[in-house]
Amino acid sequence: MYPFASLPIMCGGIAILVRSVPSALLEREGLQLIGNAGADESMLLFHYRDPVPRLPALHGEDLDIFSWGNRNDKESRLPRTGWCKAESLEAGKWQWLHPEEVLIPAVRGVEKGVWFPVANGIRGVLVRDEGNIAHVYMLTQAASPDYLAMTKHERMPVFA
């Protein structure tokens, strides 16, 4: 059992296609294939509850692996979460962090054990901590009736 079981997670994990990740990035990050559904459908899984939560994102045209928000660093000025409400971003509440939009190339997401398809990725924001290290937060919005019925969660990712 994870110690974060009571956190209000909106999309606790994603899957991306291995074929979308450059081999140099796979090697550098030590990413390992989870399962093998054939060369075209093999996926990598990323969960917020991983010991070191990471999230892949396209920043500009480059895919990289970033820290998923800030779960562990109590000394950091960054919000202690992995998600950013789209309404807060639009209201300027994240402006002081100089957020940059990124695309999380997810093909599937998971919330409360329910996997769902993601057609064109999930929107996110990249911000930098005191040491200029980039962190990515997943954007969320109020859940659609379908998402609410499927996951029983009142917030959902902002799909690209």
N, C-alpha and C positions, 0 to 999 in steps of 0.2 A: 504494500500500500504506500502510495506517495504521501508525503506530508502536506501536499498542496491540494488534497482532495476537496476541500471546501472552497477553493478559489472560484470566482465566477468566470469561468472560461467560456469564450464565445465560439471558438474553433480551436480545439486543443491540439490538433495535428494536421499535417498535410502529407500528401504523396506527390512526388514529381517523377517524371519519366527519366530513367537513367540516360537514355539516348540524348536528352537535352543538356546533359552536363559534360563539359569538356573533360577528357581523361586526365589532363594535368590537374584540374581542380579536384577530381575524385582522389587522385594520389595525394595531393597536398593536404587535403582535409581528412584523409584517412576514412573516407566514406565507404561503407560496405553495402552491397546489394542485399535487400531484404526480399527473400523469395526469388523465384525465377519463373516468370510467366512468358518466357520467350524474349528474344533480343529486343523486339520492338515495344514490349509492354512491361519490362522489368522496371521496378520502381524503388525509390529511396524514400524512407519515412523520416519525418521530423516531428517531434512532439515537444510541446512546451514543458512537459514534466520530465523530459530527459535530464540527466544530471547537469549537463551543460546545454541549455536550450539554444538551438541554432535554427536559422531560417534562410533558405536560399532566396535571392532576389536579383532581379535585373536592375542594375543602377546604370542608367544610360543604356548602352548596348552590351555591357559586360555582366555575365552571371557570376555571382560570388556567394559565399556563405557568411552570414553575419550573426552576431549575438541576437537572439530573439528577445527584444525588449531588455528589461532589467529586472530580473527576478531575485538576484542574490546580493547585489551591492548596496548596502544600506547607506554607505558614505557618498554615493553618487548623487548628482543633482537630477539624474534622469528619473522619470516616473517609474515606480516599482510595479510594473505590469508588463504584459506583452502585447497590449492592444491599445489602440487610440480611437476614441469615438469620432466618427466623421463630423458630427455636430460640433465637437470641441475644436477640431482642427479648423473648420470653417469659421468658427467664432473667434479665431485668433489665439486660443488658449495655449497653443503649442508654438506660437510665433517666436518666442524667446529661444527656442531650440533650433531655429532655422531648418525646419523639416524639408526634406526633398522627397518627391514622390518616387516610388519604386513599384515594380511588378513582381509579385510572388508567383512563380510559374507552376502553381499547384494544378494537378489534374483531378485530385480528390481531396476532400477535407473530412475531418472526423470531429464529432462533438457527442459527448456522452455515449460513446461506443457506436454511434450511427455514422457510417461512411456515406458520403454524398458526392456526386460528380461536380467538377468545376470545369466549365467550358473554356474560359479564356484567362484564367488566373485570378488572383486576389490582389487588390490594391493595398499598398503599405506605405509607410513613411520611414525614411532613414534620418536619424539624428546622431550627433556625435557627443561623446562624453567628455569629461575634463581632459583626458589623455588623447583626444581626437580620434578615439576608436568608434567606428560606426556600429550602430545598433538599429535593427529594423523592428518596427511595431506594425502589427496587422490592423488595418482600418476596419471598424465595425459600424453597423447601423441597426436601427430597430428591425427586428425579425419580421419577415413576411409571414402571412398566415401559414403557408406551406412549410417554411423552415421551423416555425414555432411548433406545428403539429408533429413534424418529423423528429426534432431534437428536444423539445420542451424547454428551449432557451429563448429568452426575450431579445437577444442580440444575435446578429449574424455578420459574417464577413461582407465587405463591400467587394462584390465581384467586378472584374474588369470588363 
